Amino acid sequence: MFVLVDLATHPPVVSLEEAADLKRFHVEVAGGTDRALVFGALVDAAAGRLEGDDAWITIDALRRLAAAQADPGWDTDFAAMLDYARGKGWLDDTTHAIRAHIEWPDD
């Protein structure tokens, strides 16, 4: 699963792609490399924030964005993903967000 930030649209659109694949979580940017636009798109979509070279995507946003795509076992698989992220130090329990690397165009 990955969060897609599409800068080619106006305003930029944030969506969740491949929700069933919980093994490859990241943020992918399409249509440009403007960090300020990515930051603004994530904030406007109530999806998360940028911090350094990473994005922090909220758990609530992932659940909300996955709702239309999730199969009955998704919640169980998502909980396992969160446990894995917690074990790696990629989960911020204060802001309820998961750290994700960002794939920029031409990465």
RAWO-V636043 format. One record per pair of residues at least 12 apart in sequence whose C-alpha atoms are under 10 Angstrom apart, sorted by the first residue. I is the first residue (numbers start at 0). J is the second residue. If there is no record, write none. Layout:
i & j
I & J
I & J
This chain:
i & j
0 & 15
0 & 16
0 & 17
0 & 18
0 & 19
0 & 20
0 & 21
0 & 22
0 & 23
0 & 24
0 & 25
0 & 26
0 & 61
0 & 65
1 & 14
1 & 15
1 & 16
1 & 17
1 & 18
1 & 19
1 & 20
1 & 21
1 & 22
1 & 23
1 & 24
1 & 25
1 & 26
1 & 27
1 & 61
1 & 99
1 & 101
2 & 14
2 & 15
2 & 16
2 & 17
2 & 18
2 & 24
2 & 25
2 & 26
2 & 27
2 & 28
2 & 41
2 & 46
2 & 54
2 & 56
2 & 60
2 & 61
2 & 64
2 & 99
2 & 101
3 & 15
3 & 16
3 & 25
3 & 26
3 & 27
3 & 28
3 & 29
3 & 41
3 & 101
3 & 102
4 & 26
4 & 27
4 & 28
4 & 29
4 & 30
4 & 31
4 & 36
4 & 37
4 & 38
4 & 40
4 & 41
4 & 103
5 & 27
5 & 28
5 & 29
5 & 30
5 & 31
5 & 36
5 & 37
5 & 40
6 & 28
6 & 29
6 & 30
6 & 31
6 & 32
6 & 33
6 & 36
6 & 37
6 & 40
7 & 28
7 & 29
7 & 30
7 & 31
8 & 29
8 & 30
10 & 36
10 & 39
10 & 40
10 & 43
11 & 29
11 & 30
11 & 36
11 & 37
11 & 39
11 & 40
11 & 41
11 & 43
11 & 44
12 & 29
12 & 37
12 & 40
12 & 41
12 & 43
12 & 44
13 & 26
13 & 27
13 & 28
13 & 37
13 & 40
13 & 41
13 & 42
13 & 43
13 & 44
13 & 45
13 & 46
13 & 64
14 & 26
14 & 41
14 & 44
14 & 46
14 & 60
14 & 61
14 & 64
14 & 65
15 & 27
15 & 60
15 & 61
15 & 62
15 & 63
15 & 64
15 & 65
15 & 66
15 & 68
16 & 64
16 & 65
16 & 68
17 & 65
17 & 68
17 & 69
18 & 61
18 & 62
18 & 64
18 & 65
18 & 66
18 & 67
18 & 68
18 & 69
18 & 70
18 & 73
18 & 77
19 & 65
19 & 68
19 & 69
19 & 70
19 & 72
19 & 73
19 & 76
19 & 77
20 & 73
20 & 76
20 & 77
21 & 73
21 & 76
21 & 77
21 & 79
21 & 80
21 & 81
22 & 76
22 & 77
22 & 80
23 & 99
24 & 80
24 & 97
24 & 98
24 & 99
24 & 100
24 & 101
25 & 53
25 & 54
25 & 55
25 & 56
25 & 97
25 & 98
25 & 99
25 & 100
25 & 101
25 & 102
26 & 53
26 & 54
26 & 55
26 & 56
26 & 98
26 & 99
26 & 100
26 & 101
26 & 102
26 & 103
27 & 99
27 & 100
27 & 101
27 & 102
27 & 103
27 & 104
27 & 106
28 & 101
28 & 102
28 & 103
28 & 104
28 & 105
28 & 106
29 & 102
29 & 103
29 & 104
29 & 105
30 & 103
30 & 104
31 & 103
31 & 104
31 & 105
32 & 103
32 & 104
32 & 105
33 & 103
34 & 49
34 & 52
34 & 103
35 & 49
37 & 49
37 & 54
38 & 50
38 & 54
41 & 54
41 & 55
41 & 56
41 & 57
41 & 60
42 & 56
44 & 60
45 & 57
45 & 59
45 & 60
46 & 58
46 & 59
46 & 60
46 & 61
46 & 63
46 & 64
46 & 96
47 & 59
47 & 60
47 & 61
47 & 94
47 & 95
47 & 96
47 & 97
47 & 98
48 & 96
48 & 98
49 & 98
49 & 99
49 & 101
50 & 98
52 & 99
52 & 100
52 & 101
53 & 97
53 & 98
53 & 99
53 & 100
53 & 101
53 & 102
54 & 96
54 & 97
54 & 98
54 & 99
54 & 100
54 & 101
55 & 89
55 & 90
55 & 91
55 & 94
55 & 95
55 & 96
55 & 97
55 & 98
55 & 99
55 & 100
56 & 90
56 & 91
56 & 94
56 & 95
56 & 96
56 & 97
56 & 98
56 & 99
57 & 90
57 & 91
57 & 94
57 & 95
57 & 96
57 & 97
57 & 98
58 & 77
58 & 81
58 & 90
58 & 91
58 & 94
58 & 95
58 & 96
58 & 97
59 & 95
59 & 96
60 & 96
61 & 77
61 & 96
61 & 97
62 & 74
62 & 77
80 & 97
81 & 96
81 & 97
84 & 97
84 & 98
84 & 99
85 & 97
